[in-house]
Amino acid sequence: QAIGAAKNAVRMARIAKFYEKLPKGSAPQRAPSGPLGWYQAKYFGKNPSAAPIWHVIFGIMAMGYSMEYYFHL
């Protein structure tokens, strides 16, 4: 049986029609939404930086200080 048999030709034509309708080229860039999306786009996007490491360090320090202050240690 050949691939171009009548039964397969109709099926292949439907598949070809489906693929012709799909968009071509790369997907468009999506704009970040929400605070987390903005943060990721700013610090992890095309120009990544070490700022998130500093944010975590200072955040832990601030939380530790506030807990020490609250619990009077």
C-alpha positions as CSV (number, residue, x, y, z in Angstrom):
1,Q,0.0,0.0,0.0
2,A,1.3,3.4,-1.0
3,I,1.1,6.5,1.1
4,G,-0.7,8.3,-1.6
5,A,-3.6,5.9,-1.6
6,A,-7.1,7.6,-1.7
7,K,-7.8,7.0,2.0
8,N,-4.5,8.4,3.1
9,A,-4.5,11.3,0.7
10,V,-7.7,12.8,2.2
11,R,-6.3,12.4,5.7
12,M,-3.0,14.0,4.7
13,A,-4.9,16.9,3.0
14,R,-6.7,17.6,6.2
15,I,-3.5,17.5,8.2
16,A,-1.8,19.9,5.7
17,K,-4.8,22.3,5.9
18,F,-4.5,22.2,9.7
19,Y,-0.8,23.1,9.6
20,E,-1.4,25.9,7.1
21,K,-3.6,27.7,9.5
22,L,-1.1,27.7,12.4
23,P,0.8,30.9,13.0
24,K,4.3,31.1,11.6
25,G,7.4,32.5,13.2
26,S,8.3,32.9,16.8
27,A,5.8,33.6,19.5
28,P,5.4,37.3,20.4
29,Q,6.9,38.5,23.7
30,R,4.3,38.6,26.5
31,A,4.2,41.6,28.8
32,P,4.8,40.7,32.5
33,S,1.7,40.9,34.7
34,G,1.6,41.4,38.4
35,P,4.3,42.2,40.9
36,L,6.0,38.8,40.5
37,G,6.0,39.0,36.7
38,W,7.5,42.5,36.9
39,Y,10.2,41.4,39.3
40,Q,11.1,38.4,37.2
41,A,11.2,40.5,34.0
42,K,13.4,43.1,35.7
43,Y,16.0,40.9,37.4
44,F,15.8,37.5,35.6
45,G,15.1,38.7,32.0
46,K,17.5,39.7,29.3
47,N,20.0,41.3,31.7
48,P,20.0,39.2,34.8
49,S,21.6,40.7,38.0
50,A,22.6,39.7,41.5
51,A,20.1,42.0,43.1
52,P,17.7,39.2,44.1
53,I,20.4,37.7,46.2
54,W,20.8,41.0,48.0
55,H,17.1,41.3,48.4
56,V,16.9,37.9,50.1
57,I,19.9,38.7,52.4
58,F,18.4,42.1,53.5
59,G,14.9,40.6,53.8
60,I,16.2,37.9,56.2
61,M,18.1,40.5,58.2
62,A,15.1,42.7,58.5
63,M,12.9,39.8,59.5
64,G,15.4,38.7,62.1
65,Y,15.7,42.2,63.5
66,S,12.0,42.6,63.7
67,M,11.6,39.2,65.5
68,E,14.4,40.1,68.0
69,Y,12.7,43.4,68.6
70,Y,9.3,41.9,69.1
71,F,10.4,39.1,71.4
72,H,12.8,41.3,73.4
73,L,15.8,39.0,73.0
